[in-house]
Amino acid sequence: MHIPKLCDACGGLHQRQTSLSLLLTIALTTLLIPSPSPAQTRLIPSPSSAPLELDLLTKPKAYVITANTIHPQGLTVPSLWWAQQNSERKLLDNWIAYPASDKEPARVDLIVNQQIWSLLEYIERYDFVNRLGSAARNFGYNVRVFNYQKEPLATYTCNFSTSPALCSIQTTVKNKIGLQRSL
């Protein structure tokens, strides 16, 4: 007599449990962390409009940090290697971190694998941007997410002059006919 294992009978139960767990986490986070008021939202700066400079990945300049930058003296800031190695290995392909300048606050441009990104549901994309944005925020950096075609996919932008920092996530969603809209 064959007794089916629990997983044999559950089909996609594990995947549904993971999605439900993720949705529950985001819902609880939304309920427990107060949303910025409309006045506070206006205090959050617009994401940088500077172009993505992919050539810096192969020809970095002294002022930028990429996934390939290593400082022998200590931790390179911002440190996104831990996130890349532990959970984002296939999705997060590289990044370019720009220090703050007179014109712009510090930012990190994340470059993601478009094939993996396109497989993610909206909630999974939001979770990715929130986790990496939170990690970069701890170092005083805003985040923009791109693919290798230089298409903007999402942003995580903060006003660091408030305490705690007020932040906003924006994502661009392509519908089935290829038109983009911002959420």
Rosetta blueprint (number, residue, H / E / L):
1 M L
2 H L
3 I L
4 P L
5 K L
6 L H
7 C H
8 D H
9 A H
10 C H
11 G L
12 G L
13 L H
14 H H
15 Q H
16 R H
17 Q H
18 T H
19 S H
20 L H
21 S H
22 L H
23 L H
24 L H
25 T H
26 I H
27 A H
28 L H
29 T H
30 T H
31 L H
32 L H
33 I L
34 P L
35 S L
36 P L
37 S L
38 P H
39 A H
40 Q H
41 T H
42 R H
43 L H
44 I L
45 P L
46 S L
47 P L
48 S L
49 S L
50 A L
51 P L
52 L L
53 E L
54 L H
55 D H
56 L H
57 L H
58 T L
59 K L
60 P L
61 K L
62 A L
63 Y L
64 V L
65 I E
66 T E
67 A L
68 N L
69 T L
70 I L
71 H L
72 P L
73 Q L
74 G L
75 L L
76 T L
77 V L
78 P L
79 S L
80 L L
81 W H
82 W H
83 A H
84 Q H
85 Q H
86 N H
87 S L
88 E L
89 R L
90 K L
91 L L
92 L E
93 D E
94 N E
95 W E
96 I E
97 A E
98 Y E
99 P L
100 A L
101 S L
102 D L
103 K L
104 E L
105 P L
106 A L
107 R E
108 V E
109 D E
110 L E
111 I E
112 V E
113 N L
114 Q H
115 Q H
116 I H
117 W H
118 S H
119 L H
120 L L
121 E L
122 Y H
123 I H
124 E H
125 R H
126 Y H
127 D H
128 F H
129 V H
130 N H
131 R H
132 L H
133 G H
134 S H
135 A H
136 A H
137 R H
138 N L
139 F L
140 G L
141 Y L
142 N E
143 V E
144 R E
145 V E
146 F E
147 N L
148 Y L
149 Q L
150 K L
151 E L
152 P E
153 L E
154 A E
155 T E
156 Y E
157 T E
158 C E
159 N E
160 F L
161 S L
162 T L
163 S L
164 P L
165 A L
166 L E
167 C E
168 S E
169 I E
170 Q E
171 T E
172 T E
173 V E
174 K E
175 N L
176 K L
177 I L
178 G L
179 L L
180 Q E
181 R E
182 S E
183 L L
